[in-house]
């Protein structure tokens, strides 16, 4: 997973990758926390904005997850949690893959 994009949120570096298993999802991890995978609902692939800037979309999702991780000291958000993505102006559920 070397070369994965990363974002720093609250002093913690999160690495992430797009998952392409039917509908889209994200895998996210830190140096100290095991990876977690989420299926995104609704499927962002249906969004024109997502298709124009998928890198920005996943950066925004990873940033939102990172903020939730830091707020619950070191716990990944539970399945069903909603995150808002400004690029598409939509809320996405972090579902079990």
SVG drawing of the C-alpha trace seen along z (x, -y; Angstrom):
<svg xmlns="http://www.w3.org/2000/svg" viewBox="-28 -22 33 28">
<polyline fill="none" stroke="black" stroke-width="0.4" points="0.0,0.0 3.0,-2.2 2.3,-5.3 -1.3,-5.6 -2.6,-9.1 -2.6,-10.6 -4.2,-13.4 -3.3,-14.8 -6.2,-15.5 -5.6,-16.7 -1.9,-15.7 -2.7,-12.1 -1.7,-10.9 -4.4,-8.8 -3.7,-6.8 -6.5,-5.8 -7.5,-4.0 -10.5,-3.8 -12.3,-0.4 -13.9,0.7 -16.0,3.6 -19.3,3.0 -20.3,-0.3 -17.5,-2.5 -15.9,-2.5 -12.8,-3.5 -10.1,-1.8 -8.4,-4.0 -5.7,-3.4 -3.0,-5.0 0.4,-3.8 -1.1,-2.7 -4.6,-1.6 -5.6,1.4 -7.3,0.6 -11.1,0.4 -13.2,0.6 -16.5,-1.2 -18.9,-0.9 -20.3,-4.4 -24.0,-4.8 -25.3,-6.2 -22.8,-5.1 -20.7,-8.2 -20.0,-6.9 -23.4,-8.2 -22.4,-11.8 -21.0,-14.0 -18.8,-15.9 -17.3,-12.6 -16.5,-11.5 -14.8,-14.8 -12.7,-14.9 -12.5,-11.4 -9.2,-12.3 -10.8,-15.3 -13.9,-13.2 -11.8,-10.6 -9.7,-13.2 -12.9,-14.8 -14.2,-11.4 -10.9,-10.5 -10.7,-13.9 -14.3,-13.4 -13.5,-9.9 -10.2,-11.2 -12.1,-13.9 -14.5,-11.3 -11.7,-8.9 -9.9,-11.7 -13.2,-12.7 -13.7,-9.2 -10.1,-8.8 -8.8,-6.3 -12.0,-4.5 -13.2,-4.1 -16.7,-5.4 -19.3,-2.7 -21.0,-1.4 -24.0,-3.6 -22.3,-6.8 -23.0,-9.7 -20.3,-12.0 -20.9,-15.1 -18.8,-15.7 -18.8,-19.3 -17.7,-18.3 -21.0,-16.6 -23.0,-18.4 -24.3,-15.0 -24.2,-12.9 -22.8,-9.4 -23.3,-6.5 -20.2,-4.5 -21.7,-1.0 -20.2,2.4 -18.6,3.6"/>
</svg>
